[in-house]
């Protein structure tokens, strides 16, 4: 047997396939304003024509990171939300 189905051969192939599929789907779902360096259709073309190199390039170069909220911003948003539990002023009697 050629050894194509041995675990040491299959594992890298599965990892490469997952990376390529994830990068392609991530690129397709990313808003155009977050894509860096080249337009989104060129990224998709690159991902389809050179899946491994394109997948790695997309992971490291493809999009701007999501803006992080500071703890202060999250605290303010939490305080601004209405309380989901209705409270009555009667005290329950």
SVG drawing of the C-alpha trace seen along z (x, -y; Angstrom):
<svg xmlns="http://www.w3.org/2000/svg" viewBox="-50 -54 54 56">
<polyline fill="none" stroke="black" stroke-width="0.4" points="0.0,0.0 1.2,-3.5 0.5,-4.7 -1.9,-7.4 -4.4,-6.5 -2.0,-6.4 -2.7,-8.8 0.5,-10.7 -0.4,-11.3 -4.1,-12.1 -3.7,-14.5 -1.8,-17.2 -4.2,-16.8 -7.2,-17.4 -5.5,-20.4 -4.8,-22.0 -8.3,-21.3 -9.8,-22.9 -7.5,-25.9 -8.4,-26.5 -12.1,-26.1 -12.1,-28.3 -10.1,-31.0 -12.4,-30.9 -15.6,-31.2 -14.1,-33.8 -13.1,-35.9 -16.5,-35.6 -18.3,-36.6 -15.9,-39.5 -17.3,-43.0 -15.4,-44.7 -14.3,-47.6 -12.3,-45.2 -10.4,-43.7 -6.8,-44.9 -4.3,-45.4 -6.4,-44.2 -10.1,-44.1 -12.1,-41.2 -12.7,-39.5 -8.9,-39.3 -8.5,-37.7 -11.1,-35.1 -9.4,-34.5 -6.1,-34.1 -7.7,-31.7 -9.1,-29.6 -5.9,-29.6 -3.3,-29.0 -5.3,-27.5 -2.4,-26.9 -0.5,-30.1 -3.7,-32.1 -5.1,-30.7 -2.0,-31.6 -1.8,-35.0 -5.5,-35.6 -4.9,-34.6 -2.0,-36.9 -2.6,-39.8 -6.2,-39.6 -8.3,-41.7 -8.2,-44.4 -8.7,-43.0 -12.0,-43.5 -12.1,-46.6 -11.9,-45.6 -14.2,-47.1 -12.6,-48.4 -13.9,-47.2 -15.2,-50.7 -17.2,-50.6 -18.7,-47.2 -19.6,-48.4 -21.3,-51.5 -23.3,-49.4 -24.3,-47.0 -25.5,-49.9 -27.4,-51.4 -29.4,-48.2 -32.8,-48.0 -33.2,-45.5 -34.9,-42.4 -36.7,-41.5 -39.8,-43.6 -40.0,-45.0 -43.1,-46.3 -43.2,-48.9 -45.8,-47.0 -43.3,-44.7 -45.2,-41.6 -48.0,-41.8"/>
</svg>
